[in-house]
Amino acid sequence: MLGRIELHTRSDVAIRNGRIVEVGRKLDYPDAETIDARGKVIVPGFVDPHTHLVWAGSREHELEWKLQGRSYQDILSDGGGILRTVRETRAADEEELREQSLKRLRNATRTGTTTIEIKSGYGLQREEELKQLRVARWLGEQELAEVVSTFMGAHALPDDTSRGEYLEQLEQMLPDAAELAEYCDVFCEEGAFTVDESRRLLEAAREAGMGLRIHADEFGDSGGGALGAEMGVASADHLAGSTLETIEALRDAGTTGILLPGTPLALLSSEFAPARKMVAAGLPLALATDCNPNCYTESMQMVMQLAVFRMGLTPGEALTAATLNGALALGRSNRGAIAPGWRADLLVCDVPDYRHLTYHFGINHVETVIIGGRVVNA
C-alpha cells in the first residue's frame, strides 16, 4: 500500500553479490567491508521512471517568456520548446551528446537515483532518434544509475515533415528502435498526437515487442489516459487533467500513474495532478523528475518534496512512489525495498528520520549511493 513504511531501528543490512541477504540487529559478518551509518537513515535507491535526459542545448530564455504569460503551446507553435531542442540535438554529434548527458546522469546518481528511465524524442528523424538511444545505452555502461531506455519518436511533430509522412516514418523506425529500447512512449495531447494516432503507434510498438508507456492528460482530459487503460500500458504519465473515471480505468488495467510535479512548477501552473484522488481510488503512483530542458531537475528528492507540498502526498507515500512503485512502473520488481533477496540499491542519508527527506528541503541528503551492492561515487 502506498505510504506503508516498515521501519527497522538500529539495524544492519548485509549484502552479498549485489543482493541483500539479511536485515537485523547486530549481524555477524566478521570479514565484511562495513559502512558506518550510525545515526543516519538507509532507504531504497530512488527510481526515476520518466526522463528525457539525453539532449543538447538549453532553453533558459523560455523561462522569461513563460513569466511574460506565454503558454507551452504558444512557445511550441513558434518553433520553440521541443522543436528548438530538436534542432540543437540534431546539430550535436554523438560525443557532444554523451558529454552533456553524462553530467546530468552524474547529478541524478549523486542525488540518489539508482535506476533511471531515459527517452529519445529530440531527434524526430530515424538516425537522430537512434543516436539518442545509443547515447542512452552508453550512459547505462558508465557504472552509474542503471538505465532503462524508451523510444519516443512520437514526442512532437517535426516541422520539416508532413503529419502523415511522419506517422509512417515512426512505424518504420520501430524495428530498429526495439533493438535499443525496451519501451515505446507517445505524447497523446492537443498539439501533439491524437488518440487514434497514438493507438496506431502503440499497437505497432507492441507488435515490435516493446513495452508501452504514454504521456497523457497533461493539460486536460485529452483521452490519453483512457487510451492508456484501453491499451494496458505499463505507465500513464502526467495525468493532471484525468477524470475519476480515467483514474479508475487505469487502476483496473494494472497501469501505474507516474506523477511529475516538477512540470507544472516549471510551467508556472497551479494545475498539479490530483494525487489524493488517485490514492483514494487505489491507483498505484510513482514519481519522476521529467528531467528535460523545460523541467530541468535531476533530483528525485526535489520531486518528492513537491509531491508533499503541492500534491498532498505524505512523506511515506512520496518515498514509496519514488522507490518501489517507480521500479514496478519500469518492470523492475527486484528493487525498491530493503529486504532479503532484493537488489542492494541503497542510499545512506544524513537525516535523523526518513521524513526529513521531504521536511528539510533544498539540499542533498544522500551521503552514500550503493547500486547493486557497489558504492558509487558520481
C-alpha positions as CSV (number, residue, x, y, z in Angstrom):
1,M,0.0,0.0,0.0
2,L,1.3,3.5,-0.9
3,G,2.9,5.1,2.2
4,R,3.1,2.0,4.4
5,I,6.7,2.2,5.6
6,E,8.3,-0.6,7.6
7,L,10.9,0.8,9.9
8,H,13.9,-1.1,11.3
9,T,15.7,0.8,14.0
10,R,19.4,0.3,14.9
11,S,19.6,-2.4,12.3
12,D,22.3,-3.7,9.9
13,V,21.9,-4.6,6.3
14,A,24.1,-7.4,4.9
15,I,24.9,-7.5,1.2
16,R,26.4,-10.3,-0.9
17,N,26.8,-10.5,-4.7
18,G,24.7,-7.4,-5.2
19,R,21.7,-8.5,-3.2
20,I,20.5,-8.0,0.4
21,V,20.9,-11.2,2.3
22,E,19.9,-10.2,5.8
23,V,18.4,-7.3,7.7
24,G,18.6,-7.2,11.5
25,R,20.4,-6.1,14.6
26,K,24.0,-7.0,15.4
27,L,24.6,-9.1,12.3
28,D,27.8,-11.1,12.4
29,Y,29.9,-10.9,9.2
30,P,33.4,-10.5,10.6
31,D,35.1,-10.4,7.2
32,A,32.7,-8.0,5.5
33,E,33.5,-4.5,4.4
34,T,31.4,-2.1,6.5
35,I,29.9,1.3,6.1
36,D,29.2,3.2,9.3
37,A,25.7,4.6,9.0
38,R,25.1,5.1,12.8
39,G,22.7,7.9,13.4
40,K,21.6,8.0,9.7
41,V,18.8,6.5,7.6
42,I,19.0,3.9,4.9
43,V,16.3,4.0,2.2
44,P,16.0,2.2,-1.1
45,G,17.6,3.9,-4.1
46,F,15.4,6.2,-5.9
47,V,13.9,5.1,-9.2
48,D,13.2,7.8,-11.7
49,P,10.8,6.3,-14.3
50,H,10.3,9.3,-16.6
51,T,13.2,11.4,-18.0
52,H,14.3,13.0,-21.3
53,L,17.9,13.1,-20.1
54,V,19.6,13.0,-23.5
55,W,19.6,16.3,-25.3
56,A,21.8,19.1,-26.4
57,G,21.5,22.9,-25.9
58,S,19.5,24.9,-23.4
59,R,16.2,26.9,-23.2
60,E,16.7,29.2,-20.2
61,H,15.3,32.1,-22.2
62,E,11.9,30.4,-22.3
63,L,11.6,30.9,-18.6
64,E,11.4,34.6,-19.2
65,W,8.8,34.0,-21.9
66,K,6.7,32.0,-19.5
67,L,6.9,34.8,-16.9
68,Q,5.5,37.1,-19.6
69,G,2.5,34.9,-19.9
70,R,3.3,32.7,-22.9
71,S,2.0,29.2,-22.7
72,Y,3.8,25.9,-23.5
73,Q,1.7,25.5,-26.7
74,D,2.4,29.2,-27.7
75,I,6.1,28.6,-27.4
76,L,5.9,25.3,-29.3
77,S,3.8,26.8,-32.1
78,D,6.5,29.4,-32.7
79,G,9.2,26.8,-33.1
80,G,10.4,26.9,-29.5
81,G,10.1,24.3,-26.8
82,I,10.7,20.7,-28.0
83,L,11.4,21.9,-31.6
84,R,14.2,24.1,-30.5
85,T,15.8,21.2,-28.6
86,V,15.3,19.0,-31.7
87,R,17.4,21.4,-33.8
88,E,20.1,21.7,-31.2
89,T,20.2,17.9,-30.6
90,R,20.4,17.2,-34.3
91,A,23.3,19.6,-34.6
92,A,25.3,17.8,-31.8
93,D,27.4,14.9,-32.6
94,E,27.3,11.7,-30.5
95,E,30.3,12.6,-28.5
96,E,29.0,16.0,-27.6
97,L,25.6,14.5,-26.7
98,R,27.4,11.9,-24.4
99,E,29.3,14.7,-22.6
100,Q,26.3,16.8,-21.9
101,S,24.1,13.9,-20.9
102,L,26.7,12.3,-18.6
103,K,26.8,15.4,-16.5
104,R,23.0,15.0,-15.9
105,L,23.3,11.3,-15.1
106,R,26.0,12.1,-12.6
107,N,23.8,14.7,-11.0
108,A,20.9,12.2,-10.8
109,T,23.1,9.5,-9.3
110,R,24.7,11.9,-6.8
111,T,21.2,12.8,-5.5
112,G,20.2,9.2,-5.1
113,T,18.8,7.9,-8.3
114,T,19.9,4.3,-8.8
115,T,17.6,3.3,-11.7
116,I,16.6,5.8,-14.4
117,E,14.4,5.7,-17.5
118,I,15.7,7.8,-20.5
119,K,13.5,8.6,-23.5
120,S,14.5,9.7,-27.0
121,G,12.3,12.2,-28.7
122,Y,14.6,15.1,-29.6
123,G,15.6,13.7,-33.0
124,L,12.3,13.2,-34.8
125,Q,14.3,11.5,-37.6
126,R,15.3,7.9,-37.8
127,E,19.1,8.4,-37.4
128,E,18.7,11.1,-34.8
129,E,16.4,9.1,-32.7
130,L,18.7,6.1,-32.8
131,K,21.6,8.4,-31.9
132,Q,19.8,9.4,-28.7
133,L,19.1,5.7,-27.9
134,R,22.7,4.8,-28.5
135,V,23.8,7.5,-26.1
136,A,21.3,6.3,-23.5
137,R,22.8,2.8,-23.9
138,W,26.3,4.2,-23.4
139,L,25.2,6.0,-20.3
140,G,24.0,2.7,-18.9
141,E,27.5,1.4,-19.3
142,Q,29.1,4.1,-17.1
143,E,28.5,2.3,-13.8
144,L,26.2,5.0,-12.5
145,A,22.4,4.6,-12.3
146,E,21.0,1.7,-14.3
147,V,19.4,3.0,-17.5
148,V,16.1,1.8,-18.9
149,S,15.6,3.1,-22.5
150,T,12.4,4.3,-24.1
151,F,11.8,5.2,-27.8
152,M,9.7,8.3,-28.0
153,G,9.9,9.4,-31.6
154,A,6.2,10.4,-31.1
155,H,7.2,13.3,-28.8
156,A,6.3,16.0,-31.3
157,L,5.6,16.6,-35.0
158,P,8.7,17.7,-36.8
159,D,8.4,21.0,-38.7
160,D,10.1,19.5,-41.8
161,T,7.8,16.5,-42.5
162,S,4.0,16.2,-43.0
163,R,1.9,14.6,-40.3
164,G,1.0,11.5,-42.4
165,E,4.6,11.0,-43.6
166,Y,5.9,11.2,-40.1
167,L,3.5,8.6,-38.7
168,E,4.6,6.2,-41.4
169,Q,8.3,7.0,-40.6
170,L,7.7,6.3,-36.9
171,E,6.2,2.9,-37.8
172,Q,9.3,2.2,-39.9
173,M,11.6,3.2,-37.1
174,L,10.2,0.7,-34.6
175,P,12.2,-2.4,-35.5
176,D,15.5,-0.6,-35.2
177,A,14.4,1.3,-32.1
178,A,13.3,-2.0,-30.5
179,E,16.9,-3.2,-30.7
180,L,17.9,-0.3,-28.4
181,A,14.9,0.5,-26.3
182,E,12.7,-1.6,-24.0
183,Y,9.6,0.7,-24.2
184,C,7.8,3.0,-26.6
185,D,6.1,6.2,-25.4
186,V,3.7,8.5,-27.2
187,F,2.7,12.1,-26.4
188,C,-1.1,12.0,-26.7
189,E,-2.1,15.6,-26.3
190,E,-3.6,18.6,-28.2
191,G,-0.8,19.9,-30.5
192,A,1.0,16.5,-30.5
193,F,-0.6,13.1,-31.4
194,T,-4.4,12.3,-31.4
195,V,-5.9,9.4,-29.6
196,D,-6.2,7.5,-32.9
197,E,-2.7,8.2,-33.9
198,S,-1.4,7.2,-30.5
199,R,-3.3,4.0,-30.6
200,R,-1.9,3.2,-34.1
201,L,1.7,3.8,-32.9
202,L,1.3,1.9,-29.6
203,E,-0.2,-1.1,-31.4
204,A,2.7,-1.1,-33.8
205,A,5.2,-0.9,-30.9
206,R,3.5,-3.8,-29.2
207,E,3.9,-5.8,-32.5
208,A,7.6,-4.9,-32.4
209,G,7.9,-6.4,-29.0
210,M,8.1,-3.2,-27.0
211,G,6.5,-2.3,-23.7
212,L,4.1,0.6,-23.7
213,R,4.0,4.0,-22.0
214,I,2.0,7.1,-22.7
215,H,2.2,10.9,-21.9
216,A,-1.5,11.6,-21.1
217,D,-3.8,14.2,-19.9
218,E,-1.1,16.8,-19.1
219,F,-3.2,19.8,-20.0
220,G,-6.7,18.4,-19.7
221,D,-8.7,15.3,-20.3
222,S,-7.2,14.5,-23.7
223,G,-8.3,10.9,-23.9
224,G,-4.7,9.8,-23.5
225,G,-5.3,8.3,-20.0
226,A,-8.4,6.4,-21.3
227,L,-6.3,5.1,-24.2
228,G,-3.6,4.0,-21.8
229,A,-6.1,2.0,-19.8
230,E,-7.5,0.5,-23.1
231,M,-4.0,-0.5,-24.2
232,G,-2.9,-1.7,-20.8
233,V,0.2,0.4,-20.8
234,A,2.9,0.0,-18.1
235,S,2.5,3.6,-17.1
236,A,0.4,6.7,-17.9
237,D,2.4,9.8,-17.1
238,H,1.4,13.4,-16.1
239,L,-2.4,12.8,-15.6
240,A,-3.0,16.4,-14.3
241,G,-6.3,16.5,-16.2
242,S,-7.5,13.0,-15.7
243,T,-11.1,12.4,-14.6
244,L,-12.0,9.9,-11.8
245,E,-13.4,7.6,-14.5
246,T,-10.0,7.5,-16.2
247,I,-8.1,7.1,-12.9
248,E,-10.3,4.1,-12.1
249,A,-9.9,2.6,-15.6
250,L,-6.1,2.9,-15.3
251,R,-6.2,1.2,-11.9
252,D,-8.3,-1.6,-13.3
253,A,-5.9,-2.0,-16.2
254,G,-2.9,-2.5,-13.8
255,T,-1.3,0.7,-15.0
256,T,1.0,2.8,-12.8
257,G,0.3,6.5,-12.8
258,I,3.5,8.5,-12.9
259,L,3.2,12.0,-11.5
260,L,5.6,14.7,-12.5
261,P,5.2,17.7,-10.1
262,G,8.3,19.5,-11.5
263,T,6.5,20.0,-14.8
264,P,3.6,22.3,-13.6
265,L,6.1,24.1,-11.4
266,A,8.3,24.8,-14.4
267,L,5.3,25.8,-16.5
268,L,4.2,28.3,-13.7
269,S,1.0,26.3,-13.4
270,S,-1.0,25.5,-10.3
271,E,-2.7,22.5,-12.0
272,F,-0.9,19.6,-10.3
273,A,-2.2,16.1,-10.7
274,P,-5.0,15.1,-8.2
275,A,-2.8,12.8,-6.2
276,R,-5.1,12.4,-3.3
277,K,-8.0,11.4,-5.6
278,M,-5.7,8.8,-7.1
279,V,-4.6,7.4,-3.8
280,A,-8.2,7.2,-2.7
281,A,-9.1,5.4,-5.9
282,G,-6.3,2.9,-5.4
283,L,-4.2,3.8,-8.5
284,P,-0.6,2.8,-7.9
285,L,1.5,6.0,-8.1
286,A,5.1,6.7,-8.9
287,L,7.1,9.9,-9.0
288,A,9.5,11.1,-11.6
289,T,11.6,14.2,-12.5
290,D,10.6,14.5,-16.1
291,C,14.1,15.9,-16.5
292,N,14.2,17.9,-19.8
293,P,15.1,21.4,-21.0
294,N,11.7,22.7,-19.9
295,C,11.7,21.0,-16.4
296,Y,15.4,20.9,-15.6
297,T,16.0,18.9,-12.5
298,E,17.6,15.6,-11.9
299,S,16.7,15.5,-8.2
300,M,14.2,12.9,-7.1
301,Q,14.4,14.5,-3.6
302,M,13.0,17.7,-5.0
303,V,10.3,15.8,-6.8
304,M,9.3,14.1,-3.5
305,Q,9.2,17.5,-1.8
306,L,7.0,19.0,-4.4
307,A,4.7,15.9,-4.2
308,V,4.3,16.5,-0.5
309,F,3.9,20.3,-0.5
310,R,2.0,20.7,-3.8
311,M,0.2,17.4,-4.3
312,G,-0.6,16.4,-0.7
313,L,1.2,13.1,-0.6
314,T,2.5,12.1,2.8
315,P,6.3,11.7,3.3
316,G,5.8,7.9,3.4
317,E,3.7,7.9,0.2
318,A,6.3,10.1,-1.6
319,L,9.1,7.7,-0.6
320,T,7.1,4.6,-1.8
321,A,6.3,6.4,-5.1
322,A,10.0,7.3,-5.6
323,T,11.3,3.8,-4.9
324,L,9.2,0.7,-5.0
325,N,6.4,2.0,-7.3
326,G,8.9,3.6,-9.7
327,A,10.6,0.2,-10.0
328,L,7.3,-1.6,-10.7
329,A,6.5,1.0,-13.4
330,L,9.7,0.0,-15.2
331,G,9.1,-3.7,-14.7
332,R,12.0,-3.9,-12.2
333,S,10.3,-5.9,-9.4
334,N,13.6,-6.8,-7.7
335,R,14.4,-3.4,-6.3
336,G,12.8,-0.6,-4.3
337,A,12.7,-2.3,-0.9
338,I,15.2,-3.3,1.9
339,A,14.6,-7.0,2.4
340,P,16.4,-10.3,1.9
341,G,16.6,-11.2,-1.8
342,W,16.1,-7.7,-3.1
343,R,18.8,-5.9,-5.2
344,A,21.0,-3.9,-3.0
345,D,20.3,-0.4,-4.3
346,L,20.5,1.7,-1.2
347,L,21.1,5.2,0.0
348,V,22.7,6.3,3.3
349,C,21.0,9.6,4.1
350,D,22.3,12.1,6.7
351,V,18.9,12.6,8.3
352,P,17.5,11.5,11.7
353,D,14.2,10.3,10.2
354,Y,13.1,9.4,6.6
355,R,10.5,12.2,6.8
356,H,13.3,14.7,6.8
357,L,13.8,13.8,3.1
358,T,10.8,15.9,2.4
359,Y,10.6,18.1,5.5
360,H,14.1,19.6,5.1
361,F,14.1,20.7,1.5
362,G,16.6,22.3,-0.8
363,I,19.7,20.2,0.0
364,N,21.1,16.8,-1.0
365,H,20.5,14.4,1.9
366,V,22.3,11.5,0.3
367,E,25.7,10.7,1.7
368,T,26.4,7.3,0.1
369,V,24.9,5.7,-3.0
370,I,25.0,1.9,-3.3
371,I,23.9,0.3,-6.6
372,G,23.9,-3.5,-6.9
373,G,25.9,-3.7,-3.7
374,R,28.6,-1.4,-5.0
375,V,29.4,2.1,-3.6
376,V,29.1,4.6,-6.5
377,N,31.0,7.9,-6.5
378,A,29.3,10.1,-9.1
